[in-house]
Amino acid sequence: MSPDQYRQQSHELARDAVACLARAVNRFSTQEIPYRYTPEVHDKMLRLSVEIARLIEHGDIEPNPAHALYKRAVAARNDKGLQKMLLALTKGPTKRHRHG
């Protein structure tokens, strides 16, 4: 995934999250809900939502250092030879019996 694809995915998730928050405070005064937050709370939420949107759209993106470790762990789990060797090591040394 490229940084642009990551930003697009983040944008889509944030859009859904902001919509959920608006519903949580009954921002659009849905008539079936008996209460809503005050206009002051709605205004502050709108300002914060704009700030969050700007961070998602224009915030710096950097490589995740844990991702390389994750990819190596996935590769190791899928390496049958390595898994067989690790299983043998966890069982400990095998004892050979001499018949004489």
C-alpha positions in Angstrom: 0.0 0.0 0.0 1.4 3.4 -1.0 1.2 6.5 1.3 -1.5 7.9 -1.0 -3.6 4.7 -0.8 -3.1 4.8 3.0 -4.2 8.4 3.2 -7.3 7.6 1.1 -8.2 4.7 3.3 -7.7 6.9 6.4 -10.0 9.5 4.8 -12.8 7.0 4.2 -12.5 5.7 7.8 -12.5 9.3 9.2 -15.5 10.3 7.1 -17.5 7.4 8.7 -16.2 8.2 12.2 -17.2 11.9 12.0 -20.6 10.9 10.7 -21.0 8.6 13.8 -19.9 11.4 16.1 -22.4 13.8 14.6 -25.1 11.2 15.2 -23.9 10.6 18.7 -24.5 14.3 19.7 -27.7 14.4 17.6 -26.0 17.2 15.5 -28.8 17.2 12.9 -31.6 17.3 15.6 -33.2 14.0 14.6 -36.8 14.3 15.8 -37.1 10.8 17.2 -34.3 11.4 19.7 -35.5 13.3 22.8 -32.3 15.2 23.6 -29.4 16.8 21.8 -26.3 18.7 22.8 -26.3 22.4 22.9 -25.4 24.5 19.8 -22.2 25.4 21.6 -21.2 21.8 21.8 -22.2 21.3 18.1 -20.1 24.3 17.1 -17.1 23.0 19.0 -17.5 19.5 17.5 -17.6 21.0 14.0 -14.4 22.9 14.7 -12.7 19.8 16.0 -14.0 17.7 13.1 -12.5 20.2 10.7 -9.2 20.1 12.5 -9.2 16.3 12.4 -10.1 16.3 8.7 -7.1 18.6 8.0 -4.8 16.3 9.9 -6.0 13.3 7.9 -5.8 15.1 4.6 -2.5 17.0 5.1 -0.7 15.4 8.1 2.7 13.9 7.7 2.9 10.2 7.0 5.9 8.1 7.8 6.8 4.4 7.4 5.7 2.3 10.4 8.9 0.7 11.8 6.8 -2.2 13.3 5.6 -3.2 9.8 8.9 -4.7 8.7 8.9 -6.9 11.8 5.3 -7.9 11.2 6.2 -8.9 7.6 9.1 -11.0 8.8 6.9 -12.7 11.4 4.3 -13.6 8.8 7.0 -15.0 6.5 8.5 -17.0 9.4 5.0 -18.5 10.2 4.6 -19.5 6.6 8.1 -21.0 6.3 7.5 -24.7 6.7 11.2 -25.6 7.0 11.7 -23.0 9.7 8.6 -24.1 11.6 9.7 -27.7 11.5 13.1 -26.8 12.9 11.6 -24.6 15.6 9.3 -27.4 16.6 12.2 -29.8 16.8 14.1 -27.4 19.0 11.2 -26.9 21.4 11.1 -30.7 21.9 14.7 -30.7 23.0 17.4 -33.2 22.1 16.4 -36.7 21.3 18.1 -39.5 23.2 19.5 -42.4 21.3 19.4 -45.8 22.9 22.2 -48.2 22.2 21.2 -51.8 21.9 24.2 -54.0 22.6 
